[in-house]
Amino acid sequence: MNVSSVWDVLKWVLAVLAAGFIGQFGRVMAMRLIERRRNKRKARSLESDTEITSAPSEHLVERERLKTLLKLEKKRAKAELKKAKKEAEDS
């Protein structure tokens, strides 16, 4: 083995190590960029979800209130009917 072939092998080993080093840090950087982008998207979707859900929540509250009123009216009507029936039986 002469010095020339050893130097060629050493150059290839150093090139492979440098490529691995660059590749590893490139991968880590890419993963950080992807994670940052996901977090931004998630934050945007959460903001839009809160905007969307704030208006319907008022609508849902009103809807539930109306349902409750209808139930109360139905119970009152049923109670009056029952009372009228009982009075008719007693007479």
QUIZIGI-V976600 format. One record per residue. N is the residue number from 0. BURIAL is b if it has 9 or more other ideal C-beta (glycine too) atoms within 8 Angstrom, else e. Layout:
BEGIN
n->{N & N}
burial->{BURIAL & BURIAL}
END
This chain:
BEGIN
n->{0 & 1 & 2 & 3 & 4 & 5 & 6 & 7 & 8 & 9 & 10 & 11 & 12 & 13 & 14 & 15 & 16 & 17 & 18 & 19 & 20 & 21 & 22 & 23 & 24 & 25 & 26 & 27 & 28 & 29 & 30 & 31 & 32 & 33 & 34 & 35 & 36 & 37 & 38 & 39 & 40 & 41 & 42 & 43 & 44 & 45 & 46 & 47 & 48 & 49 & 50 & 51 & 52 & 53 & 54 & 55 & 56 & 57 & 58 & 59 & 60 & 61 & 62 & 63 & 64 & 65 & 66 & 67 & 68 & 69 & 70 & 71 & 72 & 73 & 74 & 75 & 76 & 77 & 78 & 79 & 80 & 81 & 82 & 83 & 84 & 85 & 86 & 87 & 88 & 89 & 90}
burial->{e & e & e & e & e & b & e & e & e & e & e & e & e & e & e & e & e & e & e & e & e & e & e & e & e & e & e & e & e & e & e & e & e & e & e & e & e & e & e & e & e & e & e & e & e & e & e & e & e & e & e & e & e & e & e & e & e & e & e & e & e & e & e & e & e & e & e & e & e & e & e & e & e & e & e & e & e & e & e & e & e & e & e & e & e & e & e & e & e & e & e}
END
